[in-house]
């Protein structure tokens, strides 16, 4: 099937399919005499695998490792589980960081009057110097 049909069948856009080919995540497919890409059912299954892994938040390098494990029928499931458990730990760390960001922003927003006065604790917090900061902040000129 052509790239458009492979994209539709796998749920991966044609642009992403070409990207995955460029970075070597998937093999370059066979081509027709006219130069059009032709994808087999197995290649579409690989694209679907990649889409599902991306939907779970795995990075390209993690997906590369998962694909290698998927293709290796002599693999130990413990290798797959170890990769998944590390990813879960990374996700939990990101969740905690996002929760902390949301809590901080919620606190600042609750303390902002939201009226026509210029005083704004949100902007003041963003502009506040970080303890131990030696470099000028982005968008700020260096101090003379």
Phi and psi in degrees as a GROMACS rama.xvg file:
@    title "Ramachandran Plot"
@    xaxis  label "Phi"
@    yaxis  label "Psi"
@TYPE xy
-78.513  175.755  UNK-2
-64.4332  -35.2037  UNK-3
-64.0636  -43.8557  UNK-4
-70.8833  -36.5908  UNK-5
-64.3211  -39.286  UNK-6
-63.5986  -46.1457  UNK-7
-63.6224  -43.6097  UNK-8
-69.5488  -32.6758  UNK-9
-95.2029  -20.8479  UNK-10
81.8692  12.69  UNK-11
-109.305  129.41  UNK-12
-64.6654  154.367  UNK-13
-58.2684  -38.8427  UNK-14
-60.6156  -43.8265  UNK-15
-69.411  -34.8878  UNK-16
-60.1992  -47.0141  UNK-17
-62.6908  -38.8987  UNK-18
-62.3872  -46.6353  UNK-19
-61.292  -34.3109  UNK-20
-66.474  -46.0157  UNK-21
-60.2773  -37.0873  UNK-22
-91.8086  2.03616  UNK-23
78.5235  16.5307  UNK-24
-71.6275  -34.5872  UNK-25
-125.865  155.74  UNK-26
-70.2831  150.808  UNK-27
-68.7931  133.038  UNK-28
-77.4303  168.634  UNK-29
-63.6533  158.168  UNK-30
-123.301  150.807  UNK-31
-76.6141  173.157  UNK-32
-59.9929  -29.325  UNK-33
-84.6507  -2.12322  UNK-34
94.332  4.99791  UNK-35
-79.3868  143.198  UNK-36
-68.2198  142.313  UNK-37
-127.725  121.975  UNK-38
-107.254  136.525  UNK-39
-86.3328  169.865  UNK-40
-61.2251  -38.5427  UNK-41
-63.1392  -39.302  UNK-42
-67.6836  -36.9678  UNK-43
-66.4162  -38.6947  UNK-44
-62.0745  -39.4363  UNK-45
-63.859  -41.9158  UNK-46
-63.0667  -39.7274  UNK-47
-64.4045  -40.7296  UNK-48
-57.5339  -47.8747  UNK-49
-61.3249  -44.9745  UNK-50
-59.4394  -45.4678  UNK-51
-64.3452  -39.2582  UNK-52
-65.5753  -40.7659  UNK-53
-64.1777  -39.046  UNK-54
-62.9762  -25.0987  UNK-55
-88.9857  1.85233  UNK-56
88.1179  9.3613  UNK-57
-68.3298  142.145  UNK-58
-75.4286  168.394  UNK-59
-59.503  -42.9141  UNK-60
-66.8535  -37.661  UNK-61
-65.529  -39.0327  UNK-62
-65.5979  -38.0498  UNK-63
-58.1346  -44.4847  UNK-64
-66.4468  -41.6285  UNK-65
-63.0681  -40.9511  UNK-66
-62.0267  -42.2764  UNK-67
-62.5895  -41.3344  UNK-68
-67.07  -40.3227  UNK-69
-61.3223  -38.8802  UNK-70
-79.0842  -21.5307  UNK-71
-89.0339  98.4495  UNK-72
-71.0828  -10.8349  UNK-73
-98.9447  8.99625  UNK-74
-66.2813  159.486  UNK-75
-94.7006  136.913  UNK-76
-63.6478  -22.0302  UNK-77
-62.9169  -30.1778  UNK-78
-66.5923  -40.8714  UNK-79
-66.9464  -45.119  UNK-80
-62.5038  -40.5818  UNK-81
-61.6431  -42.353  UNK-82
-64.0392  -42.7601  UNK-83
-65.3688  -41.8552  UNK-84
-64.9977  -38.35  UNK-85
-64.0598  -40.5777  UNK-86
-64.6791  -40.2068  UNK-87
-61.0372  -43.6736  UNK-88
-62.1213  -42.07  UNK-89
-63.3104  -42.123  UNK-90
-62.6225  -42.8452  UNK-91
-63.4813  -36.6079  UNK-92
-64.0487  -45.6555  UNK-93
-63.5225  -39.0565  UNK-94
-61.6387  -44.4146  UNK-95
-62.8436  -41.4626  UNK-96
-64.594  -43.5646  UNK-97
-64.635  -38.9265  UNK-98
-63.0114  -42.7684  UNK-99
-62.981  -41.9677  UNK-100
-62.5817  -45.2278  UNK-101
-63.3324  -41.4536  UNK-102
-63.7619  -42.222  UNK-103
-63.7484  -47.3637  UNK-104
-66.3595  -36.5672  UNK-105
-62.0273  -44.7298  UNK-106
-60.4584  -45.6677  UNK-107
-64.2849  -42.3325  UNK-108
-66.2063  -37.7448  UNK-109
-66.5921  -26.4365  UNK-110
-94.1279  2.83825  UNK-111
-93.7347  128.329  UNK-112
-67.4906  -28.7192  UNK-113
66.2725  31.5876  UNK-114
-111.15  -159.524  UNK-115
-93.2614  9.60972  UNK-116
-79.5743  151.899  UNK-117
-76.452  -21.3143  UNK-118
-60.4166  127.275  UNK-119
-146.179  110.272  UNK-120
-64.5732  -24.1458  UNK-121
-66.0274  -50.8346  UNK-122
-66.6972  -37.4273  UNK-123
-61.418  -40.1721  UNK-124
-66.1934  -40.8908  UNK-125
-66.3876  -32.085  UNK-126
-87.9433  -10.6433  UNK-127
-66.5103  140.949  UNK-128
-68.6158  146.729  UNK-129
-87.9114  133.878  UNK-130
-59.1355  129.448  UNK-131
83.966  2.16096  UNK-132
-72.9635  126.174  UNK-133
-110.985  -22.2788  UNK-134
-91.1712  146.579  UNK-135
-63.802  144.828  UNK-136
-70.2713  156.39  UNK-137
-56.4529  132.198  UNK-138
84.5236  -2.25001  UNK-139
-109.814  136.049  UNK-140
-72.2385  149.484  UNK-141
-63.9679  146.336  UNK-142
-73.4673  143.099  UNK-143
